[in-house]
Structure formats: C-alpha cells, structure tokens
Amino acid sequence: MKTAFVFPGQGSQYVGMGLELSRKFPAARVAFDEVDAAVDFPISRLCFEGPEEDLKLTENTQPAILAASIALFRTLEEKGIRPDFVAGHSLGEYSALVAAGALDLCEAAGLVRRRGRYMQEAVPVGAGAMAALLGLDLPAVQSICERAAEGQVLSPANLNSPGQIVIAGNREAVERAVHLAKEAGARKAVLLQVSAPFHCALMMPVEQRLSADLDRCSFLDLRCPLVTNVDAQPIRTGTEARSALKRQVSRPVLWQESIQRLLDEGVRVFVEVGPGKVLLGLIRSIDKSVTTVNAEDEKSVENVLNALL
C-alpha cells in the first residue's frame, strides 16, 4: 500500500508542541536546534513554553510549525518510516519539501519566517480576513464572492473538502460574504482567527518579495513526488518546487484536488506529520475508506510505528 505524509499549515500550533518529543528523541531535538540557529531566535522555547500570543504571530508560527513537523518527520524516518508521496497544506508545503529532500531545513526556516513577516506587512492588522463556508459547493461560493466583493478583493482561498471552502480578502467583503452565505443556506459561515488574508490577491506583494528569496535558495530534486497546492499535480524537480512555492502565495490551496490526485496514484494510507489532526479530517471527508494516522507527539508516533511497521 502506498503511503503519503501530509504536513499541516497555520492554525495547528499550540504551546507545548514538540516538547516531550525533543526530550525523548535526539533527531527531534536536533531539528529544533537547527531552526533556532537558522532564525537566530529560540523558536523551540516558544513552541515548548509560549507565550501563546507570540506563538500566534505569523512570522513565529510559520517556523514553529515547520520545526515541529520536521522533528516528527525525522523521528519517523529514523525508525524506518518513509513516504511514497508528500503534500503540505499552505505553509506545510515547505515541510513537505524538506521531508522530500528538496529544501534544506535551515534555508526553509529562514524562508518561512520571512514569508510570515511579509504576509503581516502586506495587509494591516484588521484590514483583511478569512472565513470558512461549510455546506456550499464551489460555484455557489464563487457567486457569493462576486456579489460580496463590491470592488474589493474576495475569492476562494482554500478548497479543502466537499462542502468546506475558505474565502479570503478585505475584511468588509468577507463579512458581507458570510452574511450572504448564511442566506444561501450554508451549514456554517464563520470568520477565522487569522493574522492575514492568505492565498488571495492581497498577497501579491508577498509573492513578489518571496520570489526573490526563493531564487537565492538551492532546490534539489525530490526523493519522492510532492503534489502541489497550486496545481494539484505531482512534481519531482527542484525547479518545479521553487515555482510552486512562488505561485501558492496568492493562489488558492487546491487541497481536495491534491488528495484526489494522491488517491488516483494509489495512496491508501495518509499520515499527518505535525501538530493537530485537521488534515486527516478533511481527507476522511473526501474518502472514508483510507487509513489515516497522525504523528504529533510521542504517543501518536508510537501509533504510527505500530500501524506501519
């Protein structure tokens, strides 16, 4: 059976992530040490101890989740667990590329810290927003975005699973869309607690700044294929990886299509590697017949080993 490792993005962080793992597994501790050195900031202490309000700042959140995810990945790898495919949701694509050997962890840590800073600087706090719309299909959501925009930026940002789509744009437009979605019969329409409106046209300045950084980084060909957010297609070369990271900043995450592509490739086991279990829930809503396990702490790592070895 083919196995895919999937890596979470923002929204999965919590104080204490990685602490017990780093105490028990040297490979995990080394991963945190590498990220600390790369960003010249004790990200590990922020992961282990908080404070939560600092951990939620996107320029801290992004390297923190990367560090935790790769600490978990290296622990599994050391035990002989390796994927046939990888994928990552938004920020998680960086973790996936490190896992696939295309991107050095230290370079990735510097990139995601700057990515987070650029995102925060692109849109003043409170000027942008994101909302989750549940129970509506994509044509209905696109229609709502067109009606609610009123000259502002508003578009689907995360196409997560059947009936779960996240939108992003100017706050006033997002709030209008939430109201229209409820009128249209959405099962749920709620603003998300995020620090910036990711994956929409408001992120174009970020794409331009980050592209220059990505061009200065070395990308190797991948040890296993990665299915990208932006195209939902498998890639194998460093050149393709760099292009995908550039384009994903302001374009929607095609998560449902990505999982469907992995299913089409014969993947029947999905392991979420990183804090939280959000991606596994989305995957089960796409195909309930697959095997899903997560690795986010010592106990769940043991569960993965028992399931796959």
C-alpha positions as CSV (number, residue, x, y, z in Angstrom):
1,M,0.0,0.0,0.0
2,K,1.3,3.4,-0.9
3,T,1.7,6.0,1.9
4,A,1.6,9.8,1.8
5,F,2.8,12.1,4.5
6,V,0.8,15.3,4.7
7,F,2.0,18.3,6.6
8,P,-0.2,21.0,8.3
9,G,-0.1,24.7,7.9
10,Q,-1.1,27.6,10.2
11,G,-3.9,27.0,12.6
12,S,-2.4,23.8,14.1
13,Q,0.0,25.4,16.5
14,Y,-0.2,25.1,20.3
15,V,2.0,25.8,23.3
16,G,3.9,22.6,24.2
17,M,4.2,21.1,20.7
18,G,7.3,19.1,20.3
19,L,8.4,19.3,24.0
20,E,8.2,15.6,25.0
21,L,9.4,14.5,21.6
22,S,12.5,16.6,21.8
23,R,13.3,15.2,25.3
24,K,12.9,11.6,24.1
25,F,14.3,11.6,20.5
26,P,17.6,13.2,19.6
27,A,16.6,13.6,16.0
28,A,13.7,15.8,17.1
29,R,15.9,17.9,19.3
30,V,18.4,18.5,16.5
31,A,15.7,19.7,14.2
32,F,14.6,22.3,16.7
33,D,18.2,23.3,17.3
34,E,18.7,23.8,13.6
35,V,15.7,26.0,13.2
36,D,16.7,28.1,16.3
37,A,20.1,28.7,14.7
38,A,18.6,29.5,11.3
39,V,16.2,32.2,12.5
40,D,18.5,33.4,15.3
41,F,15.6,33.2,17.7
42,P,14.6,30.5,20.3
43,I,11.7,29.1,18.3
44,S,11.9,25.9,20.3
45,R,11.3,27.7,23.6
46,L,8.3,29.5,22.1
47,C,6.9,26.1,20.9
48,F,7.5,24.5,24.3
49,E,6.6,27.3,26.7
50,G,4.8,30.1,24.8
51,P,3.5,32.7,25.4
52,E,0.6,31.8,23.1
53,E,0.1,35.4,21.8
54,D,3.7,35.4,20.5
55,L,3.3,31.9,19.0
56,K,0.3,33.1,17.1
57,L,2.2,35.9,15.3
58,T,2.6,34.5,11.8
59,E,6.3,35.2,11.5
60,N,6.8,33.0,14.6
61,T,4.0,30.5,13.8
62,Q,5.5,29.5,10.4
63,P,9.0,28.4,11.6
64,A,7.5,26.9,14.7
65,I,5.2,24.6,12.8
66,L,8.0,23.8,10.3
67,A,10.3,22.9,13.2
68,A,7.7,20.7,14.9
69,S,6.8,18.9,11.7
70,I,10.3,18.1,10.7
71,A,11.2,17.0,14.2
72,L,8.3,14.5,13.9
73,F,9.3,13.5,10.4
74,R,12.9,12.8,11.3
75,T,11.8,10.7,14.3
76,L,9.7,8.6,12.0
77,E,12.4,8.4,9.4
78,E,14.9,7.3,12.0
79,K,12.5,4.4,12.8
80,G,12.4,3.4,9.1
81,I,9.1,5.0,8.1
82,R,9.3,6.8,4.7
83,P,6.5,8.0,2.4
84,D,5.8,7.3,-1.2
85,F,4.4,10.8,-1.7
86,V,4.3,14.0,0.3
87,A,2.0,17.0,0.3
88,G,1.5,20.0,2.6
89,H,-1.3,22.5,3.2
90,S,-0.1,26.0,2.5
91,L,2.9,26.5,4.9
92,G,3.0,22.7,5.2
93,E,4.3,22.5,1.6
94,Y,7.7,23.8,3.0
95,S,7.8,21.0,5.5
96,A,6.9,18.5,2.7
97,L,9.8,19.8,0.6
98,V,12.2,19.4,3.4
99,A,11.0,15.9,4.0
100,A,11.4,15.1,0.3
101,G,15.0,16.4,0.4
102,A,14.4,19.3,-2.0
103,L,15.0,22.0,0.6
104,D,17.4,22.3,3.4
105,L,15.7,22.8,6.8
106,C,17.8,25.8,7.7
107,E,17.0,27.5,4.4
108,A,13.4,26.6,4.8
109,A,13.2,28.1,8.3
110,G,14.6,31.4,7.1
111,L,12.2,31.4,4.2
112,V,9.1,30.8,6.2
113,R,10.0,33.3,8.9
114,R,10.4,36.0,6.1
115,R,7.2,34.7,4.4
116,G,5.3,35.2,7.7
117,R,6.8,38.7,8.1
118,Y,6.0,39.7,4.5
119,M,2.4,38.4,4.9
120,Q,1.9,40.5,8.0
121,E,3.4,43.6,6.4
122,A,1.3,43.2,3.2
123,V,-2.0,43.9,4.9
124,P,-2.5,46.0,8.1
125,V,-3.9,44.1,11.0
126,G,-7.7,44.1,10.8
127,A,-7.8,45.1,7.1
128,G,-8.1,41.5,5.8
129,A,-9.9,38.4,6.9
130,M,-10.7,34.8,6.1
131,A,-13.9,32.9,6.6
132,A,-14.9,29.2,6.4
133,L,-18.1,28.4,4.5
134,L,-19.5,24.9,5.1
135,G,-22.2,23.2,3.1
136,L,-21.9,25.1,-0.2
137,D,-20.3,24.0,-3.4
138,L,-17.6,26.0,-5.3
139,P,-20.0,27.6,-7.9
140,A,-22.1,28.9,-5.0
141,V,-19.1,30.2,-3.2
142,Q,-17.8,31.9,-6.3
143,S,-21.1,33.6,-6.9
144,I,-21.2,34.8,-3.3
145,C,-17.7,36.2,-3.6
146,E,-18.6,38.1,-6.8
147,R,-21.7,39.6,-5.1
148,A,-19.9,40.5,-1.9
149,A,-16.7,41.9,-3.3
150,E,-18.2,45.3,-4.3
151,G,-14.9,46.4,-5.8
152,Q,-12.7,44.8,-3.1
153,V,-10.6,41.7,-3.1
154,L,-12.5,38.5,-2.2
155,S,-12.0,34.9,-3.5
156,P,-11.9,31.2,-2.5
157,A,-8.6,30.6,-0.7
158,N,-8.7,27.0,0.5
159,L,-10.7,24.4,-1.4
160,N,-10.4,21.9,1.5
161,S,-13.0,19.2,1.0
162,P,-16.5,18.6,-0.3
163,G,-18.6,21.4,1.3
164,Q,-15.7,23.2,3.1
165,I,-14.2,26.2,1.4
166,V,-12.3,29.1,3.0
167,I,-12.5,32.6,1.4
168,A,-10.1,35.5,1.9
169,G,-9.9,39.2,1.1
170,N,-10.7,42.6,2.5
171,R,-12.5,42.3,5.9
172,E,-15.6,44.2,4.8
173,A,-16.0,42.0,1.8
174,V,-15.5,38.8,3.8
175,E,-18.1,39.9,6.3
176,R,-20.6,40.6,3.5
177,A,-19.9,37.1,2.1
178,V,-20.5,35.5,5.5
179,H,-24.0,37.1,5.6
180,L,-24.8,36.1,2.0
181,A,-23.6,32.5,2.7
182,K,-25.9,32.2,5.6
183,E,-28.8,33.5,3.5
184,A,-27.8,30.9,0.8
185,G,-28.2,28.0,3.2
186,A,-24.6,27.4,4.3
187,R,-24.4,24.9,7.2
188,K,-21.9,27.2,8.8
189,A,-20.2,30.5,7.8
190,V,-17.7,31.9,10.3
191,L,-14.8,34.3,10.4
192,L,-11.5,32.6,11.2
193,Q,-8.9,33.8,13.8
194,V,-6.0,34.5,11.4
195,S,-3.4,37.3,11.3
196,A,-3.6,37.9,7.5
197,P,-5.8,37.1,4.5
198,F,-3.8,34.2,3.0
199,H,-4.0,32.9,-0.6
200,C,-5.7,35.8,-2.3
201,A,-4.7,38.8,-4.4
202,L,-3.9,40.9,-1.3
203,M,-0.8,38.6,-1.0
204,M,0.7,39.6,-4.4
205,P,3.3,41.9,-2.8
206,V,4.3,38.9,-0.7
207,E,4.7,36.8,-3.8
208,Q,7.0,39.4,-5.4
209,R,9.2,39.7,-2.3
210,L,9.3,36.0,-1.5
211,S,10.1,35.1,-5.2
212,A,13.4,37.0,-4.9
213,D,14.3,35.0,-1.7
214,L,13.3,31.7,-3.3
215,D,15.6,32.5,-6.3
216,R,18.5,32.7,-3.9
217,C,17.9,29.3,-2.4
218,S,19.1,26.0,-3.6
219,F,16.5,23.4,-4.5
220,L,17.3,19.8,-5.2
221,D,15.3,17.2,-7.0
222,L,12.8,15.4,-4.7
223,R,13.4,11.9,-3.3
224,C,9.6,11.2,-3.6
225,P,6.9,13.1,-5.5
226,L,5.1,16.1,-4.0
227,V,1.6,17.0,-5.0
228,T,1.4,20.8,-5.1
229,N,-1.2,23.2,-3.6
230,V,-1.3,25.4,-6.7
231,D,-1.7,22.8,-9.4
232,A,-2.7,19.6,-7.5
233,Q,-0.1,17.8,-9.7
234,P,2.9,15.7,-8.6
235,I,6.4,17.3,-9.1
236,R,9.8,15.8,-8.9
237,T,12.3,18.6,-9.6
238,G,13.7,21.4,-7.6
239,T,12.8,23.9,-10.4
240,E,9.2,22.8,-10.2
241,A,9.3,23.1,-6.4
242,R,10.5,26.7,-6.5
243,S,7.9,27.7,-9.0
244,A,5.1,26.1,-6.9
245,L,6.2,27.9,-3.8
246,K,6.2,31.2,-5.6
247,R,2.7,30.8,-7.1
248,Q,1.0,29.3,-4.0
249,V,1.3,32.6,-2.0
250,S,-1.6,34.4,-3.7
251,R,-3.5,31.5,-5.3
252,P,-5.9,29.1,-3.7
253,V,-4.9,25.8,-2.0
254,L,-6.4,23.0,-4.1
255,W,-6.4,20.6,-1.2
256,Q,-9.4,18.4,-2.2
257,E,-7.9,18.0,-5.7
258,S,-4.5,17.2,-4.3
259,I,-5.9,14.5,-2.1
260,Q,-7.9,13.1,-5.0
261,R,-4.7,13.0,-7.1
262,L,-2.9,11.1,-4.3
263,L,-5.8,8.6,-4.3
264,D,-5.6,8.3,-8.0
265,E,-1.9,7.5,-7.6
266,G,-2.8,4.6,-5.4
267,V,-2.2,6.1,-1.9
268,R,-4.3,4.3,0.7
269,V,-2.5,5.4,3.9
270,F,-2.2,9.0,5.0
271,V,0.0,10.1,7.9
272,E,-0.4,13.7,9.2
273,V,3.0,14.7,10.4
274,G,2.9,17.8,12.6
275,P,0.7,19.4,15.2
276,G,-3.0,18.7,15.0
277,K,-5.3,16.4,13.0
278,V,-7.1,18.9,10.8
279,L,-5.9,17.4,7.5
280,L,-6.9,13.9,8.4
281,G,-10.5,15.1,9.0
282,L,-10.5,16.7,5.6
283,I,-9.1,13.5,4.0
284,R,-11.7,11.3,5.6
285,S,-14.5,13.6,4.3
286,I,-13.0,13.0,0.8
287,D,-12.6,9.2,1.1
288,K,-13.7,7.3,4.2
289,S,-12.1,4.1,3.1
290,V,-8.4,5.2,3.6
291,T,-6.3,4.5,6.6
292,T,-5.4,7.7,8.5
293,V,-3.0,8.2,11.4
294,N,-1.3,11.2,12.8
295,A,2.1,11.9,14.4
296,E,2.2,14.9,16.7
297,D,3.7,13.6,20.0
298,E,5.4,10.6,21.5
299,K,2.2,8.5,21.9
300,S,1.0,9.2,18.3
301,V,4.4,8.4,16.9
302,E,4.2,5.0,18.6
303,N,0.8,4.6,17.0
304,V,2.2,5.3,13.5
305,L,5.0,2.8,14.1
306,N,2.6,0.1,15.2
307,A,0.4,0.8,12.2
308,L,3.1,0.9,9.5
309,L,5.9,-1.3,10.6
